[in-house]
Amino acid sequence: IVEVDNVGSNQLQKTRISLRGKGEVLMGKNTMMRKCIREYVEENPGAPVEALEASCRGNVGFVFTNGDLGEVRTILEENVRPAPAK
């Protein structure tokens, strides 16, 4: 789960480009993501995915990968930019 508050579309696009072939970022409406998670848990009781429903608050996205999680985390951390001063 990644938090994308104060992240511009250009920065998010650059992150997606650097993740190509290694992972995928999924963004969506929080209510729709919670609904999908809730329906999945109803079909598969006791699934560990249930904990994700509470995390769908604010501007969040999911990062999916079949590869090395450490490598994906490194790529995400390399694309972090400091927030502008207000």
LUMVO-970135 format. One record per residue: residue number from 1; residue in one letter; z, y, x of N, C-alpha, C in turn. Coordinates in nm, 3 decimals. Atoms other than C-alpha are relative to their C-alpha. Example, Ala and Ser with C-alpha at 12.3 -4.5 7.8 and 13.67 -1.06 7.14 Angstrom:
+-----+------+---------+---------+---------+---------+---------+---------+---------+---------+---------+
: pos : code :     n.Z :     n.Y :     n.X :    ca.Z :    ca.Y :    ca.X :     c.Z :     c.Y :     c.X :
+-----+------+---------+---------+---------+---------+---------+---------+---------+---------+---------+
:   1 :    A :   0.000 :  -0.119 :   0.089 :   0.780 :  -0.450 :   1.230 :   0.000 :   0.120 :   0.090 :
:   2 :    S :  -0.006 :  -0.119 :  -0.082 :   0.714 :  -0.106 :   1.367 :   0.073 :   0.109 :  -0.077 :
+-----+------+---------+---------+---------+---------+---------+---------+---------+---------+---------+
This chain:
+-----+------+---------+---------+---------+---------+---------+---------+---------+---------+---------+
: pos : code :     n.Z :     n.Y :     n.X :    ca.Z :    ca.Y :    ca.X :     c.Z :     c.Y :     c.X :
+-----+------+---------+---------+---------+---------+---------+---------+---------+---------+---------+
:   1 :    I :   0.000 :  -0.117 :   0.086 :   0.000 :   0.000 :   0.000 :   0.000 :   0.122 :   0.090 :
:   2 :    V :   0.006 :  -0.124 :  -0.077 :  -0.096 :   0.339 :   0.139 :   0.019 :   0.118 :  -0.094 :
:   3 :    E :  -0.022 :  -0.122 :   0.076 :   0.018 :   0.678 :   0.016 :  -0.103 :   0.102 :   0.046 :
:   4 :    V :   0.108 :  -0.091 :  -0.035 :  -0.261 :   0.935 :   0.003 :   0.023 :   0.142 :  -0.053 :
:   5 :    D :  -0.028 :  -0.139 :   0.036 :  -0.084 :   1.258 :  -0.091 :  -0.053 :   0.091 :   0.110 :
:   6 :    N :   0.055 :  -0.100 :  -0.093 :  -0.254 :   1.557 :   0.076 :  -0.104 :  -0.059 :   0.095 :
:   7 :    V :   0.108 :   0.058 :  -0.080 :  -0.539 :   1.338 :   0.206 :  -0.132 :   0.042 :  -0.064 :
:   8 :    G :   0.128 :  -0.046 :   0.052 :  -0.882 :   1.491 :   0.168 :  -0.101 :  -0.112 :  -0.010 :
:   9 :    S :   0.102 :   0.103 :   0.020 :  -1.191 :   1.299 :   0.062 :  -0.071 :  -0.031 :   0.131 :
:  10 :    N :   0.066 :   0.022 :  -0.128 :  -1.349 :   1.346 :   0.407 :   0.084 :  -0.091 :   0.090 :
:  11 :    Q :  -0.090 :   0.083 :  -0.081 :  -1.046 :   1.196 :   0.581 :   0.004 :  -0.143 :  -0.052 :
:  12 :    L :  -0.001 :   0.133 :   0.060 :  -1.037 :   0.904 :   0.338 :  -0.131 :  -0.073 :   0.028 :
:  13 :    Q :   0.130 :   0.060 :  -0.029 :  -1.409 :   0.843 :   0.390 :  -0.008 :  -0.047 :   0.145 :
:  14 :    K :  -0.001 :   0.039 :  -0.142 :  -1.365 :   0.837 :   0.770 :   0.086 :  -0.124 :   0.022 :
:  15 :    T :  -0.087 :   0.118 :  -0.010 :  -1.082 :   0.586 :   0.728 :  -0.073 :  -0.122 :  -0.051 :
:  16 :    R :   0.075 :   0.113 :   0.056 :  -1.300 :   0.364 :   0.509 :  -0.110 :  -0.045 :   0.096 :
:  17 :    I :   0.105 :   0.033 :  -0.096 :  -1.582 :   0.381 :   0.766 :   0.058 :  -0.079 :   0.116 :
:  18 :    S :  -0.059 :   0.070 :  -0.114 :  -1.350 :   0.275 :   1.048 :   0.056 :  -0.136 :  -0.038 :
:  19 :    L :  -0.051 :   0.130 :   0.047 :  -1.218 :  -0.014 :   0.834 :  -0.111 :  -0.099 :  -0.035 :
:  20 :    R :   0.111 :   0.088 :   0.039 :  -1.564 :  -0.156 :   0.761 :   0.002 :  -0.131 :   0.078 :
:  21 :    G :   0.001 :   0.132 :  -0.061 :  -1.575 :  -0.528 :   0.827 :   0.138 :  -0.055 :   0.029 :
:  22 :    K :  -0.136 :   0.044 :  -0.030 :  -1.198 :  -0.542 :   0.875 :   0.090 :   0.003 :  -0.124 :
:  23 :    G :  -0.083 :  -0.014 :   0.119 :  -1.052 :  -0.433 :   0.541 :  -0.067 :   0.090 :  -0.100 :
:  24 :    E :   0.056 :  -0.082 :   0.107 :  -1.112 :  -0.248 :   0.220 :   0.112 :   0.077 :  -0.068 :
:  25 :    V :  -0.097 :  -0.085 :   0.068 :  -0.929 :   0.043 :   0.055 :  -0.039 :   0.007 :  -0.147 :
:  26 :    L :   0.024 :  -0.006 :   0.144 :  -0.897 :   0.028 :  -0.324 :   0.087 :   0.109 :  -0.060 :
:  27 :    M :  -0.071 :  -0.108 :   0.068 :  -0.806 :   0.342 :  -0.514 :  -0.032 :  -0.013 :  -0.148 :
:  28 :    G :   0.025 :   0.007 :   0.143 :  -0.771 :   0.365 :  -0.889 :   0.105 :   0.077 :  -0.077 :
:  29 :    K :  -0.099 :  -0.065 :   0.085 :  -0.583 :   0.509 :  -1.180 :   0.125 :  -0.088 :  -0.003 :
:  30 :    N :  -0.124 :   0.075 :  -0.007 :  -0.218 :   0.410 :  -1.160 :   0.027 :  -0.083 :  -0.125 :
:  31 :    T :  -0.026 :   0.075 :   0.123 :  -0.196 :   0.309 :  -1.525 :  -0.089 :  -0.124 :  -0.007 :
:  32 :    M :   0.091 :   0.114 :   0.002 :  -0.500 :   0.084 :  -1.488 :   0.044 :  -0.106 :   0.101 :
:  33 :    M :  -0.046 :   0.096 :  -0.101 :  -0.367 :  -0.074 :  -1.167 :   0.125 :  -0.073 :  -0.049 :
:  34 :    R :  -0.122 :   0.065 :   0.053 :  -0.026 :  -0.138 :  -1.330 :  -0.036 :  -0.098 :  -0.111 :
:  35 :    K :   0.041 :   0.090 :   0.108 :  -0.199 :  -0.290 :  -1.635 :  -0.060 :  -0.128 :   0.056 :
:  36 :    C :   0.061 :   0.119 :  -0.062 :  -0.405 :  -0.526 :  -1.416 :   0.106 :  -0.089 :   0.064 :
:  37 :    I :  -0.108 :   0.077 :  -0.064 :  -0.097 :  -0.629 :  -1.219 :   0.084 :  -0.070 :  -0.106 :
:  38 :    R :  -0.081 :   0.056 :   0.108 :   0.101 :  -0.684 :  -1.540 :  -0.071 :  -0.120 :  -0.065 :
:  39 :    E :   0.075 :   0.110 :   0.060 :  -0.175 :  -0.901 :  -1.691 :  -0.008 :  -0.120 :   0.095 :
:  40 :    Y :   0.005 :   0.110 :  -0.099 :  -0.204 :  -1.105 :  -1.368 :   0.133 :  -0.074 :   0.003 :
:  41 :    V :  -0.132 :   0.063 :  -0.004 :   0.172 :  -1.167 :  -1.367 :   0.024 :  -0.081 :  -0.127 :
:  42 :    E :  -0.014 :   0.077 :   0.124 :   0.159 :  -1.278 :  -1.734 :  -0.072 :  -0.134 :   0.010 :
:  43 :    E :   0.076 :   0.124 :  -0.017 :  -0.106 :  -1.536 :  -1.642 :   0.058 :  -0.088 :   0.109 :
:  44 :    N :  -0.057 :   0.073 :  -0.114 :   0.075 :  -1.636 :  -1.320 :   0.146 :   0.039 :   0.018 :
:  45 :    P :  -0.141 :  -0.039 :  -0.008 :   0.452 :  -1.610 :  -1.379 :   0.060 :  -0.032 :   0.137 :
:  46 :    G :  -0.067 :   0.020 :  -0.127 :   0.665 :  -1.571 :  -1.069 :  -0.085 :   0.039 :   0.120 :
:  47 :    A :   0.087 :  -0.040 :  -0.110 :   0.377 :  -1.432 :  -0.862 :   0.065 :   0.116 :   0.076 :
:  48 :    P :  -0.060 :  -0.108 :  -0.077 :   0.493 :  -1.207 :  -0.576 :  -0.067 :   0.136 :  -0.022 :
:  49 :    V :   0.074 :  -0.124 :   0.028 :   0.239 :  -0.947 :  -0.694 :   0.080 :   0.090 :  -0.094 :
:  50 :    E :  -0.079 :  -0.075 :   0.097 :   0.493 :  -0.839 :  -0.956 :   0.070 :   0.121 :   0.064 :
:  51 :    A :  -0.070 :  -0.109 :  -0.069 :   0.672 :  -0.620 :  -0.698 :  -0.091 :   0.121 :   0.021 :
:  52 :    L :   0.093 :  -0.111 :  -0.021 :   0.357 :  -0.408 :  -0.657 :  -0.004 :   0.098 :  -0.116 :
:  53 :    E :   0.009 :  -0.086 :   0.118 :   0.379 :  -0.271 :  -1.010 :   0.090 :   0.123 :   0.015 :
:  54 :    A :  -0.092 :  -0.112 :  -0.017 :   0.679 :  -0.054 :  -0.923 :  -0.050 :   0.098 :   0.106 :
:  55 :    S :   0.051 :  -0.085 :  -0.109 :   0.492 :   0.083 :  -0.619 :  -0.115 :   0.089 :  -0.044 :
:  56 :    C :   0.114 :  -0.079 :   0.048 :   0.211 :   0.232 :  -0.829 :   0.048 :   0.131 :  -0.059 :
:  57 :    R :  -0.048 :  -0.132 :   0.041 :   0.366 :   0.578 :  -0.848 :  -0.056 :   0.102 :   0.098 :
:  58 :    G :   0.057 :  -0.102 :  -0.087 :   0.200 :   0.890 :  -0.712 :  -0.141 :  -0.039 :   0.044 :
:  59 :    N :   0.134 :   0.027 :  -0.051 :  -0.123 :   0.887 :  -0.512 :   0.006 :  -0.116 :   0.099 :
:  60 :    V :  -0.005 :   0.118 :  -0.086 :  -0.138 :   0.534 :  -0.376 :  -0.130 :  -0.078 :  -0.010 :
:  61 :    G :   0.115 :   0.089 :  -0.002 :  -0.408 :   0.287 :  -0.282 :   0.041 :  -0.131 :   0.063 :
:  62 :    F :  -0.026 :   0.131 :  -0.058 :  -0.424 :  -0.077 :  -0.178 :  -0.101 :  -0.024 :   0.111 :
:  63 :    V :   0.088 :   0.038 :  -0.110 :  -0.566 :  -0.200 :   0.151 :   0.000 :  -0.152 :   0.005 :
:  64 :    F :   0.014 :   0.145 :  -0.001 :  -0.698 :  -0.557 :   0.142 :  -0.071 :  -0.043 :   0.128 :
:  65 :    T :   0.064 :   0.052 :  -0.119 :  -0.788 :  -0.763 :   0.448 :   0.023 :  -0.151 :   0.009 :
:  66 :    N :  -0.017 :   0.141 :  -0.034 :  -0.841 :  -1.122 :   0.555 :   0.023 :  -0.014 :   0.149 :
:  67 :    G :  -0.013 :   0.000 :  -0.145 :  -0.815 :  -1.025 :   0.920 :   0.142 :   0.027 :   0.045 :
:  68 :    D :  -0.128 :  -0.029 :  -0.062 :  -0.535 :  -0.922 :   1.150 :   0.060 :   0.126 :  -0.060 :
:  69 :    L :  -0.066 :  -0.113 :   0.065 :  -0.290 :  -0.696 :   0.967 :   0.038 :   0.107 :   0.102 :
:  70 :    G :  -0.035 :  -0.096 :  -0.104 :  -0.179 :  -0.533 :   1.293 :  -0.117 :   0.089 :   0.037 :
:  71 :    E :   0.121 :  -0.077 :  -0.033 :  -0.535 :  -0.425 :   1.370 :  -0.031 :   0.101 :  -0.110 :
:  72 :    V :   0.026 :  -0.090 :   0.113 :  -0.580 :  -0.276 :   1.022 :   0.104 :   0.113 :  -0.001 :
:  73 :    R :  -0.106 :  -0.101 :  -0.003 :  -0.246 :  -0.095 :   1.050 :  -0.028 :   0.103 :   0.110 :
:  74 :    T :   0.033 :  -0.090 :  -0.111 :  -0.351 :   0.051 :   1.386 :  -0.112 :   0.096 :  -0.039 :
:  75 :    I :   0.112 :  -0.085 :   0.045 :  -0.677 :   0.181 :   1.236 :   0.050 :   0.105 :  -0.099 :
:  76 :    L :  -0.053 :  -0.095 :   0.098 :  -0.488 :   0.341 :   0.946 :   0.085 :   0.107 :   0.069 :
:  77 :    E :  -0.085 :  -0.097 :  -0.069 :  -0.236 :   0.506 :   1.180 :  -0.082 :   0.095 :   0.087 :
:  78 :    E :   0.087 :  -0.087 :  -0.079 :  -0.518 :   0.641 :   1.400 :  -0.063 :   0.109 :  -0.085 :
:  79 :    N :   0.065 :  -0.096 :   0.089 :  -0.660 :   0.821 :   1.096 :   0.098 :   0.092 :  -0.071 :
:  80 :    V :  -0.099 :  -0.089 :   0.059 :  -0.335 :   0.997 :   1.003 :  -0.015 :   0.138 :   0.062 :
:  81 :    R :   0.009 :  -0.138 :  -0.046 :  -0.363 :   1.376 :   1.027 :   0.124 :   0.074 :  -0.051 :
:  82 :    P :  -0.115 :  -0.077 :   0.048 :  -0.072 :   1.620 :   1.008 :  -0.038 :   0.089 :  -0.119 :
:  83 :    A :   0.025 :  -0.084 :   0.118 :  -0.043 :   1.808 :   0.680 :  -0.006 :   0.145 :   0.042 :
:  84 :    P :   0.008 :  -0.143 :  -0.035 :  -0.144 :   2.175 :   0.695 :   0.128 :   0.074 :  -0.041 :
:  85 :    A :  -0.119 :  -0.080 :   0.031 :   0.138 :   2.431 :   0.699 :  -0.026 :   0.079 :  -0.128 :
:  86 :    K :   0.013 :  -0.075 :   0.127 :   0.204 :   2.602 :   0.368 :   0.061 :   0.135 :   0.011 :
+-----+------+---------+---------+---------+---------+---------+---------+---------+---------+---------+
